[in-house]
């Protein structure tokens, strides 16, 4: 049967898919269980590859950027590695006082651990458990974060739409930073001891996908992690950013946070708690907190040898990451366009984020 002429209710589709929609493989198998009144599901089952589009499940669960924010929406932070993710998460929790999902102790539960709701959305198994628990529909969480944009989108629904944003970084800077970080960060899931004994040039020359995934941003947006990238993959990646995503830039970090603050209608005038680890002596509020945190980011900087555009390492990595280079240039243009959009609409924006109820700790 032609998949384009098949319709599913969301509940039926969720029930029909492996592991609560999210499989362990790189292929999503959508099970066609229609016409079951004429023939049994066992004999009628048809499977086909997941073919993502902006108009179909699960990406349709992400609201278009120009759609007015609803009180039931949930923020979705697409986390790109080594692109100020730790700073963004700190700011969302401690500067903007949002409830963010992150598992701090097993088992996952609707309880607060500090300022965090105790759910894992950083891994596919965690997302599957969060989907089964209806995390986005719980009315307890303001922000869900993940690098898995397709699986993460399945957490949302028509009733609780996802509002996507991200912070982007130059692809080669991101790769170089990840190389030096993952070779020493033993606490990270993707720590790789093999990187400790490699030079960046050896790393750049390697075609081992266990060491390096080229065009990371394009691949994760298109959900084509290891296959050959096709024109439609780039089209989808650009489409998600253009129509679904508020784009921030690491090179303009404070302004990016200001845009997020404005777009979502986040608090900027209420005292919020500070992270004890930052050893601050006073409370800060809203954007003041953002600026104070940004001025101290060098304390946690991943120090490593620098490589510029004229180096062999940089040039080789550029050759192998042409899709991400194109996507990044596209994102820079979006950054300008969205800045104009927000500037023109600033007087008309009266949105105030619907802060969720905090469950008992």
C-alpha positions in Angstrom: 0.0 0.0 0.0 1.2 3.5 -0.8 2.3 5.1 2.5 1.2 8.5 1.4 -2.5 7.3 1.3 -2.3 5.7 4.7 -3.5 7.6 7.8 -3.0 6.8 11.5 -4.2 8.3 14.7 -1.3 9.3 16.8 -2.3 6.8 19.6 -2.5 3.9 17.1 0.8 4.8 15.5 2.5 5.0 18.9 1.1 1.6 19.9 2.2 0.1 16.5 5.9 1.0 16.7 8.8 -0.9 18.2 9.9 0.1 21.6 7.3 2.8 22.1 8.1 4.3 18.7 11.8 4.5 19.1 13.7 1.4 17.8 17.3 0.5 18.6 18.3 0.4 14.9 18.9 3.2 12.5 15.7 2.4 10.6 12.2 3.3 11.9 9.7 0.6 10.9 6.3 2.0 10.6 3.7 -0.7 10.8 0.7 -0.4 8.6 -2.2 -1.8 10.5 -5.1 -0.3 8.5 -7.9 -2.3 6.9 -7.7 -4.7 9.8 -11.5 -5.1 9.5 -10.9 -6.9 6.2 -7.8 -8.9 7.1 -5.9 -9.6 10.3 -3.0 -7.5 11.4 -0.7 -10.5 11.3 -1.3 -11.1 7.6 -1.7 -7.5 6.5 1.4 -6.1 8.3 3.5 -4.0 5.9 6.8 -2.3 6.9 8.8 0.4 5.1 11.6 2.7 5.9 11.0 5.8 7.9 10.9 8.8 5.5 11.0 12.0 7.5 9.2 15.1 6.4 8.1 18.3 8.0 4.4 17.5 7.4 4.4 14.0 8.9 4.9 12.4 12.4 7.0 13.1 14.3 8.4 16.3 12.9 4.9 17.7 12.6 4.8 17.8 16.4 7.3 20.7 16.2 5.5 24.1 15.9 6.4 26.4 13.0 8.5 29.3 14.3 5.9 31.9 13.2 3.0 30.1 15.0 2.0 32.0 18.2 3.1 30.2 21.3 0.4 28.3 23.2 0.3 27.8 26.9 0.6 24.0 26.4 3.8 24.2 24.3 7.0 22.7 25.5 10.5 24.0 24.6 12.8 21.6 22.8 16.5 22.3 22.9 18.4 20.5 20.1 21.8 20.0 21.7 24.7 20.1 19.3 27.9 18.8 20.9 30.5 21.4 22.0 28.2 24.3 21.1 27.7 25.8 24.6 25.3 23.2 25.6 26.3 23.2 29.3 25.9 27.0 29.4 22.5 26.9 27.7 21.3 24.2 30.2 22.6 26.3 33.1 20.9 29.4 31.9 17.6 27.7 31.2 17.5 26.4 34.8 19.2 29.1 36.8 18.7 32.3 34.8 15.2 31.7 33.4 13.9 29.4 36.1 12.6 26.7 33.7 12.0 23.1 34.7 14.3 21.0 32.5 14.3 17.2 32.2 17.6 15.5 33.1 18.0 12.2 34.9 20.1 12.7 38.1 19.2 9.5 39.9 17.7 6.1 39.0 14.9 5.3 38.4 13.4 8.1 36.3 10.4 9.7 38.0 8.2 12.8 38.1 10.2 14.3 41.0 12.5 17.3 41.2 16.2 16.8 41.9 17.4 20.3 42.6 16.0 22.3 39.6 15.7 19.3 37.3 12.9 16.9 36.5 14.3 13.4 36.8 14.0 12.1 33.2 16.6 11.1 30.7 16.0 12.5 27.2 19.7 12.4 26.0 19.6 8.8 24.9 17.2 6.8 22.7 16.2 4.4 25.5 15.6 7.3 27.8 13.4 9.0 25.2 11.4 5.8 24.8 10.8 5.7 28.6 9.9 9.4 28.6 7.4 8.9 25.7 5.8 6.0 27.6 5.4 8.3 30.6 4.0 11.1 28.5 6.6 13.5 29.7 5.6 16.4 27.5 2.0 16.1 28.4 2.6 15.9 32.2 2.5 19.7 32.7 5.6 19.4 34.8 8.4 20.2 32.3 9.2 23.4 30.4 12.2 22.2 28.5 13.2 18.9 26.9 16.7 18.6 25.4 18.2 16.0 23.1 20.6 15.6 20.2 18.1 13.1 18.7 15.7 15.5 17.0 13.4 13.0 15.3 13.1 10.7 18.3 12.8 13.7 20.6 10.0 15.1 18.4 8.0 12.0 19.1 7.6 13.1 22.7 5.4 16.0 21.7 1.9 16.0 20.3 -0.8 18.2 18.8 -1.9 19.1 22.3 1.7 19.7 23.6 3.7 21.0 20.6 7.4 21.3 20.7 9.1 24.7 20.3 12.5 24.1 18.8 15.7 26.1 19.3 19.4 25.4 19.1 22.8 27.0 19.4 25.1 26.4 16.4 28.8 26.5 16.1 31.2 26.5 13.2 31.4 22.8 12.2 35.2 22.6 12.2 35.5 24.3 15.6 32.9 21.8 16.9 34.8 18.8 15.6 38.2 20.0 16.9 36.8 20.7 20.3 35.0 17.4 20.5 38.3 15.6 19.5 40.2 17.0 22.4 37.3 16.7 24.9 36.3 13.1 24.2 39.8 11.9 24.5 39.9 12.9 28.1 36.3 13.2 29.4 36.1 9.8 31.0 32.7 10.7 32.5 31.1 11.1 29.1 29.0 8.4 27.3 31.0 9.0 24.1 34.5 9.0 25.8 37.0 7.3 23.6 40.4 6.5 25.0 41.8 5.9 21.5 41.7 9.6 20.9 44.3 10.2 23.6 47.0 8.7 21.5 46.1 10.4 18.2 47.1 13.7 16.7 44.3 15.9 15.2 45.8 15.2 11.8 45.5 11.5 12.2 41.9 12.0 13.4 41.1 14.2 10.4 42.5 11.6 8.0 40.7 8.7 9.6 37.5 7.3 7.9 36.6 5.3 10.9 33.0 6.2 11.8 33.6 5.0 15.3 36.0 7.9 15.8 34.3 10.6 13.8 30.9 11.2 12.3 31.3 13.8 9.5 28.5 16.3 8.8 27.1 15.7 12.3 24.5 18.5 12.1 23.2 17.5 8.7 23.1 13.8 9.6 21.2 14.3 12.8 18.7 16.7 11.3 18.1 14.4 8.4 18.3 11.2 10.5 20.9 9.6 8.1 23.7 8.9 10.5 26.0 6.6 8.4 24.6 6.5 4.9 25.5 8.6 1.9 24.0 12.0 2.3 21.5 12.9 -0.5 20.1 16.2 -1.7 16.8 15.6 0.1 18.8 15.2 3.4 20.2 18.7 3.0 16.7 20.0 2.0 15.2 18.5 5.1 18.0 19.8 7.4 17.5 23.3 6.0 13.8 23.0 6.2 13.8 22.1 9.9 16.0 25.1 10.7 14.0 27.5 8.6 10.5 26.6 9.5 10.7 24.9 12.9 13.8 26.3 14.8 14.8 29.5 16.5 18.5 29.5 15.6 21.1 30.8 18.0 24.8 31.2 17.3 27.7 30.4 19.7 29.6 33.4 18.3 26.7 35.6 19.4 25.9 33.8 22.6 24.4 36.6 24.7 22.3 37.9 21.9 21.1 34.4 21.2 19.9 34.1 24.8 18.3 37.5 24.5 16.3 36.2 21.5 15.3 33.1 23.4 14.2 35.3 26.3 12.1 37.5 24.1 10.7 34.8 21.8 9.4 32.6 24.6 8.5 35.4 27.0 10.8 34.1 29.8 11.1 35.8 33.1 13.7 38.6 33.4 12.6 40.3 36.6 12.3 37.5 39.2 15.1 36.4 41.6 16.3 32.9 40.7 18.7 30.5 42.4 22.3 30.3 41.5 24.4 27.2 41.0 26.6 26.6 44.1 29.4 25.4 41.9 29.6 28.8 40.2 30.4 30.3 43.7 28.5 33.5 43.0 28.0 35.8 45.9 24.7 37.3 44.9 21.5 36.4 43.0 21.1 37.6 39.5 18.0 37.9 37.3 17.2 37.1 33.7 19.6 38.5 31.2 21.8 39.9 33.9 22.4 36.3 35.0 23.1 35.3 31.4 25.8 38.1 31.0 27.4 37.2 34.3 27.5 33.5 33.4 28.9 34.3 30.0 31.7 36.4 31.4 32.8 33.5 33.5 32.6 30.7 30.9 36.3 30.6 30.5 36.5 28.8 33.8 35.0 25.7 32.3 36.6 26.1 28.8 38.0 23.0 27.2 41.6 24.2 26.8 43.4 22.7 23.8 45.8 23.5 21.0 44.3 25.8 18.4 44.1 25.2 14.7 43.2 27.8 12.1 41.8 27.8 8.6 45.2 27.6 7.1 46.2 24.4 8.9 46.2 21.0 7.2 43.9 19.7 9.8 41.3 22.4 9.3 41.4 22.1 5.5 41.0 18.3 5.6 38.1 18.5 7.9 36.4 21.1 5.7 36.7 18.7 2.7 35.0 16.0 4.7 32.3 18.2 6.1 31.0 20.1 3.1 27.3 19.5 4.0 27.7 20.9 7.5 29.7 23.9 6.0 26.8 24.6 3.7 24.2 24.2 6.5 26.2 26.5 8.7 26.3 29.2 6.1 22.5 28.8 5.6 22.1 29.1 9.4 24.0 32.3 9.5 21.6 33.8 7.0 18.7 32.5 9.0 20.2 34.2 12.1 20.0 37.5 10.3 16.5 37.0 9.0 15.2 35.9 12.4 16.8 38.9 14.0 14.8 41.2 11.7 11.7 39.2 12.4 12.1 39.5 16.2 13.0 43.2 15.9 9.9 43.9 13.8 7.6 42.0 16.1 9.1 43.0 19.5 6.4 45.6 20.1 3.7 43.1 19.4 5.1 40.3 21.6 3.3 40.1 24.9 3.9 36.4 25.4 4.7 35.2 28.9 5.9 31.6 29.3 3.5 29.3 31.1 5.7 28.2 33.9 4.9 24.7 34.9 3.9 23.4 38.3 6.9 22.0 40.2 6.3 18.4 41.5 7.4 17.6 45.0 11.1 16.8 45.4 
